[in-house]
Amino acid sequence: MSKFSNWFRGGSSAASGPGPSLGSSSSRSRSKKPGPSPQEALQRLRDTEQMLSKKQEYLENRIGIELDIARKNGTRNKRAALQALKRKKRLEKQLAQIDGTLSTIEFQREALENANTNTEVLKSMGYAAKAMKTAHEHMDLDKIDEMMQNITEQQEIAQEISDAISRPVAFASEFDEDELLAELEELEQEELNKKMTKGLPKVPTTNLPSRQAKAKKKTRDEDASIKHLTAWAS
């Protein structure tokens, strides 16, 4: 009995000795597979939606058929009519379940599409950030500040040159402006006098007869008249 017990304990100890266990080997054999991509999941959901939509159409047609059967047998065969209505009720229940399932799948698909869009947006933003970092690697802020100062300085110089070019020439100030204005007024007055002179009537240049000449001429005329009357009377 003691030998059997010793043998049993030895066998059990040997069985429980070092060596690979069944649980560890099974856990090692199991390798974690990567999850499906958003595109794969979206395609699977779309396929499921199509399948359920086809089944939905099938159930709607079956409901219409069972309803026609119930109408035809309503008066002649009530049992057949009731059986048709029962089948219609079951089909309507399945149709309602499919409607709920489609709503859930649609909600899940939209959420997955939004998540996929956000993922793509984040990838694009990360790519753009890396590109911006690469572009800024060869830029020195001190050099940029110096360049901007040089640009500002050159703009100020260009403005000063433009102001100097547009400034009146120095020799234009050698003449007195008051004298020039006085001379201009004299010229305007002369021109005005000429215009006024042209507008006046011309003065006759021939000599008008004096009063004495008129009196002498009158006396001679009277004498000639008297002589003519005397000659006529004689």
Summary of the structure (lengths in Angstrom):
residues: 234
radius of gyration: 65.0
end to end distance: 228.8
largest distance: 228.8
contacts: 447
relative contact order: 0.04
helix: 82%
strand: 0%
